[in-house]
Amino acid sequence: MNGAESLVRTLVNSGVEVCFSNPGTSEMHFVAALDKVEGMRAILGLFEGAVTGAADGYGRMAEKPAATLLHLGPGLANGLANLHNARRAQTPVVNIVGDHATYHAQYDAPLASDIMGFARPVSGWVHSSTSAKTVAADGARAVQAAMQPPGQIATLILPADTAWLEAEQAAPALPRIAPAAVSSDAVDRAASALKNGKKTAVLVRGAALKEKGLAAAGRIAAKSGARIMCDTFAPRLQRGAGRVAIERIPYFAEQIVETLQDVEQLILVGAKPPVSFFAYPGKPSWCTPEGTEIVYLAHQHEDGTAALEAVAEALGAPKEPAGVAPLQKPDLPKTGAALDQFTAGQIVGHFLPDNAIISDEAATSGIGSMISTVNAAPHDHLSLTGGSIGQGLPLATGAAVACPDRKVVCLHGDGGAMYTLQALWTQAREKLDVVNVIFANRSYAILNIELMRVGAENPGPKALSMLDLHNPELNWASLGHGMGVESVRVETVEDFADAFSSAVKQKGPRLIEVMI
Ligand SMILES: Cc1ncc(C[n+]2csc(CCOP(=O)(O)OP(=O)(O)O)c2C)c(N)n1
């Protein structure tokens, strides 16, 4: 057995079942090992941003890492933006990055680069293997590191000779590190804060945004009247009918300030105090009102769900949570209504199948669907966690690999979707069950808003042309078709309702270009 095979066997032993790949010469032994070892699905992405974004979507839904296979420094660098988003989402990911053979490094061949330097800012754990005999142990440590709560990126650099030289054996899985229990002091502090009569908000992030944590938070709300909130961009939020509906913190600083103006106590569960996404001249960055008491109930590596349940018990909260969303699918828009994000959102909410997964990078077109899905069928909502656009299509791709029995709906701005549209090809090749809805406003619309907000005065034609996508017009139906995805363009609410309802009924990838 060579080092590469010992690594693939170790990854499988450690529960890694999928490798999203874009390999090159230095990864050929790893690629060859994929055929020798049972239990590792290999999925090709045609750009590394599609590979790393898919690993993020997979990890958010499977709650364990996929591996990526990336080609030296440049391959990793192409994937960095979506690794940045994955880091912000605290998704477990194991990157395997090939490198030149150890003895080749001295010659500074063309593909030599500072791989460590590329890897460090996004990785919680980085290691470069030094011997074929240690690669397996390194792989087991990488998986353990990726799974360390709350989840992080582990990057293992694999010099080509450590892959091709003789290894001894695969390594067994290392123990999983469980989320830490919160101290009883932290529970007591939060419970007494919730009893002191002050206006309180509980801000939740991480695994506690799944049904169980939300139910505990809803019980706390039922007893104490506290508001339950989540960040604007939560990695994964379970919502829709039967779930406790929680308030989402708005995007712009002044809206956050307004939302939080009455809050006297902010209890944090795996979350940080909200700040403005960007700084703007004359506007606050820190959005929690001055004097607000900040109480840490659970840190990110701790078990937020158990902490919320313990607080609910300590308060003597009723078993029934407050704020459970009833099933109330939105009506379809009236015939002849304009096709915009709100009518499109109604259609999405109306036809959304049970247990769907929404990958949301709809940008300025996202509010309509957020409103229309509060009381839609229960679903998971995945958002753009690190602000680096081009996440949505790959994320949907990875989520569909993780959850083959669930429909994935990807809602995307046309500008962001252009960054990683290669993910469509992977969806077609793997026959993944994704409905991609592209909001074709032919604009970087959010930047038109930001241009005004930052106080850049009198934008001229050059400035405005930097935010405009009209010339030439993208044709998403053709782009999707060209990558093997059945695609259609719609211009009316009737056509979108037809296209979306038929796409969710069938299996396999579809693309709908919504002209708004
Ligand atoms: C990697 C990266 N590059 C550039 C940006 C800056 N940026 C933010 S939003 C945006 C345009 C988004 O356009 P689109 O997806 O069409 O959504 P819209 O704003 O039109 O709703 C750009 C270029 C970014 N956030 N990330």
The ligand as a MOL file (V3000), in Angstrom:
LIG
                    3D

  0  0  0     0  0            999 V3000
M  V30 BEGIN CTAB
M  V30 COUNTS 26 27 0 0 0
M  V30 BEGIN ATOM
M  V30 1 C -15.8130 37.4280 -3.9610 0
M  V30 2 C -16.5880 38.6980 -4.0010 0
M  V30 3 N -16.3550 39.5840 -4.9860 0
M  V30 4 C -17.0570 40.7190 -5.0380 0
M  V30 5 C -17.9960 41.0150 -4.0960 0
M  V30 6 C -18.7270 42.3280 -4.1180 0
M  V30 7 N -20.1470 42.1500 -4.3890 0 CHG=1
M  V30 8 C -21.0600 42.0860 -3.4140 0
M  V30 9 S -22.5780 41.8680 -3.9650 0
M  V30 10 C -22.0520 41.8600 -5.5720 0
M  V30 11 C -23.0180 41.7270 -6.6950 0
M  V30 12 C -24.0980 40.7290 -6.4630 0
M  V30 13 O -24.8760 40.6630 -7.6110 0
M  V30 14 P -26.0610 39.6510 -7.7530 0
M  V30 15 O -25.6430 38.3190 -7.2810 0
M  V30 16 O -26.5810 39.7510 -9.1420 0
M  V30 17 O -27.1420 40.1690 -6.7210 0
M  V30 18 P -27.9340 41.5810 -6.6900 0
M  V30 19 O -27.0870 42.5130 -5.8800 0
M  V30 20 O -28.0980 42.0470 -8.1050 0
M  V30 21 O -29.2160 41.2730 -6.0170 0
M  V30 22 C -20.6900 42.0220 -5.6450 0
M  V30 23 C -19.9000 42.0510 -6.8910 0
M  V30 24 C -18.2060 40.0570 -3.0740 0
M  V30 25 N -19.0910 40.2410 -2.1040 0
M  V30 26 N -17.5080 38.9040 -3.0690 0
M  V30 END ATOM
M  V30 BEGIN BOND
M  V30 1 1 1 2
M  V30 2 1 2 3
M  V30 3 2 2 26
M  V30 4 2 3 4
M  V30 5 1 4 5
M  V30 6 1 5 6
M  V30 7 2 5 24
M  V30 8 1 6 7
M  V30 9 2 7 8
M  V30 10 1 7 22
M  V30 11 1 8 9
M  V30 12 1 9 10
M  V30 13 1 10 11
M  V30 14 2 10 22
M  V30 15 1 11 12
M  V30 16 1 12 13
M  V30 17 1 13 14
M  V30 18 2 14 15
M  V30 19 1 14 16
M  V30 20 1 14 17
M  V30 21 1 17 18
M  V30 22 2 18 19
M  V30 23 1 18 20
M  V30 24 1 18 21
M  V30 25 1 22 23
M  V30 26 1 24 25
M  V30 27 1 24 26
M  V30 END BOND
M  V30 END CTAB
M  END
